[in-house]
Amino acid sequence: MKKILTVLLFIICSLIFVENVSATIDFSLFAPPPPFQRGQNIQFTINIDTGEESYTSTQIGMTYKTQYLEYISVSAGDTFTTVSADPQGDGKLIISGSSDNGFSGSGTYAYVNFKLIAAEAGSTELCVLYNPEITPTPTIPGPSPTPGPTAPPGSTLTPVPTALPTSGDVSGISRGLTFGLLFLALAGGGFFVFKKL
């Protein structure tokens, strides 16, 4: 009986450890306090929390209502040394941050400046953050890419297809797997405990 309880405790502790290993980056968007006036410049703040992981670069997407806001600029916060925005059209920005030394922890990622161009007063959601499906770069250096083959003068090379990109976000899958295994372990332990009684 003690062996079964020890094994169950070991399994539960292992599953909790596996769940805490998955790394994610959390972004938060903060609007300036009202009141606002037409023609006024307003600044939104994007905060970041990398947990204990360190990253040399990352990206976040931001949408804004073009009928109310006009994009002006983006500036770096206190986390990554360089931050830039790539306007995608239709009220979308991809905001990229990088730092040679990497960043770990939480702080201000970027300040995004807009001009308020709304024609009349009202209440609406002006900006939203979204995941642009681009994975961040960890600070651990990887292998350098090797240059591809070159064709001798006067000949041609057949292009080699590249692999499709893959996503590194498996936190939802690992969370589901963790809770599923935890349920099975507890159900199996309960079965053995109640069977002995």
KEMI-340732 format. One line per field, with one value per residue (C-alpha): residue number from 1; x, y, z. Coordinates in pm, 1 decimal. Layout:
BEGIN
pos <- NUM,...
xx <- X,...
yy <- Y,...
zz <- Z,...
REM end
This chain:
BEGIN
pos <- 1,2,3,4,5,6,7,8,9,10,11,12,13,14,15,16,17,18,19,20,21,22,23,24,25,26,27,28,29,30,31,32,33,34,35,36,37,38,39,40,41,42,43,44,45,46,47,48,49,50,51,52,53,54,55,56,57,58,59,60,61,62,63,64,65,66,67,68,69,70,71,72,73,74,75,76,77,78,79,80,81,82,83,84,85,86,87,88,89,90,91,92,93,94,95,96,97,98,99,100,101,102,103,104,105,106,107,108,109,110,111,112,113,114,115,116,117,118,119,120,121,122,123,124,125,126,127,128,129,130,131,132,133,134,135,136,137,138,139,140,141,142,143,144,145,146,147,148,149,150,151,152,153,154,155,156,157,158,159,160,161,162,163,164,165,166,167,168,169,170,171,172,173,174,175,176,177,178,179,180,181,182,183,184,185,186,187,188,189,190,191,192,193,194,195,196,197
xx <- 0.0,284.5,453.3,140.1,104.0,473.7,442.7,129.3,302.8,602.9,377.1,187.1,509.3,653.8,342.6,347.9,714.9,642.4,359.9,584.9,860.4,664.3,767.3,544.9,570.0,280.7,202.3,-39.5,-183.3,-261.7,-451.7,-392.2,-656.8,-938.6,-1067.5,-953.6,-994.9,-985.2,-633.2,-470.5,-168.1,-224.4,21.6,-55.8,184.4,269.2,415.9,596.2,661.3,900.2,900.2,1244.5,1327.0,1563.7,1499.3,1707.7,1404.7,1028.8,726.0,367.5,86.9,-143.3,-465.7,-621.5,-935.6,-825.5,-1143.6,-1047.1,-666.0,-377.2,-48.6,246.3,538.4,665.7,946.0,1129.6,1041.7,1286.1,1312.2,1448.5,1702.3,1552.3,1181.1,1031.0,687.5,602.5,260.7,71.0,-217.6,-582.6,-493.6,-235.4,117.2,387.6,601.3,947.0,1191.6,1551.3,1842.4,2195.1,2219.1,1868.2,1590.6,1437.7,1162.5,889.7,873.6,763.5,809.4,702.8,513.2,285.1,183.9,-135.1,-323.0,-693.0,-891.8,-1241.4,-1515.8,-1735.5,-1725.9,-1813.4,-1694.5,-1526.3,-1230.2,-947.8,-654.9,-600.7,-284.9,-260.1,-4.5,155.6,250.7,623.4,819.3,1058.7,1432.8,1588.6,1932.1,2086.4,2290.3,2210.4,2414.4,2494.5,2321.6,2545.5,2549.3,2372.8,2539.1,2637.0,2617.1,2929.4,2943.5,2714.9,2498.0,2185.1,2077.7,1734.2,1580.2,1537.6,1203.4,1219.8,1033.2,712.9,743.1,633.6,495.0,673.6,367.6,260.1,150.5,-215.8,-125.2,113.3,-144.2,-409.6,-170.1,-66.5,-422.7,-516.3,-227.3,-301.8,-663.2,-554.4,-302.2,-557.4,-826.5,-585.7,-467.9,-826.3,-913.7,-629.5,-699.0,-1070.0,-1008.8,-789.0,-1062.6
yy <- 0.0,239.5,159.6,252.0,584.6,658.9,585.1,804.5,1091.4,1057.4,1063.2,1370.0,1559.9,1465.1,1587.2,1918.6,1963.4,1883.9,2140.8,2416.7,2351.6,2487.4,2844.4,3117.2,3489.4,3697.7,4041.0,4293.4,4607.8,4919.0,5220.8,5574.1,5710.8,5919.3,6180.7,6208.1,6482.5,6470.1,6546.8,6440.2,6206.7,5904.8,5637.0,5270.2,5061.1,4696.9,4501.1,4167.7,3877.4,3603.3,3417.7,3271.8,3222.6,3463.3,3580.1,3783.1,3871.1,3839.4,3983.2,4073.3,4182.6,4475.8,4573.7,4918.6,5085.9,5304.1,5512.9,5627.6,5609.7,5705.0,5523.2,5757.3,5564.2,5298.6,5328.5,5077.9,5024.4,4900.2,4537.1,4503.7,4758.0,4787.3,4789.5,4858.8,4835.6,4703.4,4838.2,4560.9,4776.9,4760.2,4862.9,4592.0,4629.4,4369.5,4501.2,4339.9,4368.2,4255.0,4270.5,4134.5,4034.5,3891.2,3972.6,3769.6,3876.7,4139.3,4505.0,4748.6,4606.7,4908.0,5235.7,5274.0,5628.1,5716.9,6031.3,6029.6,6104.1,5995.0,6221.8,6199.9,6085.9,5728.1,5407.3,5124.1,4886.0,5070.6,4823.1,4449.6,4235.9,3915.0,3640.5,3687.5,3314.5,3389.6,3218.0,3416.0,3360.2,3220.2,3341.2,2996.5,3016.2,2748.2,2607.3,2844.5,2766.1,2615.7,2778.9,2589.9,2452.5,2687.2,2606.7,2598.2,2872.0,2793.1,2537.8,2556.9,2399.4,2255.4,2441.2,2231.0,2282.6,2411.2,2259.3,2421.3,2624.1,2457.4,2613.2,2571.5,2635.6,2307.7,2446.7,2353.5,1997.7,1951.5,2092.9,1852.1,1559.8,1654.8,1673.4,1351.7,1160.5,1312.7,1194.4,842.8,827.1,941.5,708.9,413.2,497.5,529.8,195.1,18.1,193.0,112.4,-241.6,-311.2,-179.6
zz <- 0.0,87.2,-243.5,-438.1,-255.2,-309.7,-682.1,-707.9,-527.2,-760.4,-1069.4,-947.7,-870.0,-1209.5,-1391.4,-1205.7,-1300.0,-1667.7,-1670.7,-1534.2,-1790.2,-2089.3,-2162.2,-2295.3,-2339.4,-2210.0,-2354.9,-2199.8,-2358.3,-2152.9,-2283.2,-2156.8,-1918.4,-2072.8,-2149.7,-2510.0,-2767.1,-3147.1,-3275.9,-2947.7,-2951.0,-2727.8,-2620.7,-2561.4,-2351.2,-2424.7,-2132.2,-2161.9,-1923.7,-2041.8,-1711.8,-1650.3,-2019.7,-2195.3,-2553.0,-2797.2,-3012.7,-3026.8,-3206.5,-3126.4,-3355.8,-3285.7,-3457.5,-3430.8,-3564.4,-3856.9,-3843.4,-3491.1,-3477.5,-3704.0,-3636.0,-3566.8,-3417.0,-3179.2,-2924.2,-2705.3,-2342.4,-2079.1,-2197.0,-2553.5,-2682.9,-3031.5,-3111.4,-3453.9,-3613.2,-3957.2,-4069.3,-4248.3,-4374.9,-4268.2,-3911.5,-3836.0,-3700.0,-3635.3,-3350.3,-3331.6,-3043.6,-3019.9,-2779.4,-2828.8,-2462.0,-2446.5,-2202.0,-1921.2,-1684.0,-1709.6,-1803.9,-2073.2,-2424.3,-2631.7,-2644.9,-2947.6,-3040.1,-3226.9,-3322.0,-3233.0,-3550.9,-3438.8,-3574.9,-3265.8,-2904.2,-2816.7,-2655.3,-2845.7,-2837.1,-3013.4,-3007.4,-2960.3,-2946.9,-3147.7,-3206.9,-3550.9,-3556.9,-3549.2,-3275.6,-3055.0,-3067.5,-2746.4,-2639.5,-2679.5,-2999.6,-3254.2,-3538.2,-3821.8,-4148.7,-4411.1,-4751.2,-5028.2,-5337.5,-5617.1,-5983.6,-6196.6,-6463.3,-6755.2,-6570.6,-6355.1,-6028.0,-5968.5,-5673.5,-5360.0,-5182.7,-4826.3,-4536.2,-4417.8,-4097.1,-3777.3,-3463.5,-3132.2,-2915.4,-2755.9,-2419.1,-2478.5,-2575.6,-2282.7,-2041.6,-2171.2,-2156.8,-1803.6,-1675.2,-1856.2,-1701.4,-1360.7,-1388.2,-1486.7,-1202.3,-944.3,-1080.7,-1077.6,-725.6,-604.8,-760.1,-576.7,-244.3,-249.9,-373.7,-66.5,166.6
REM end
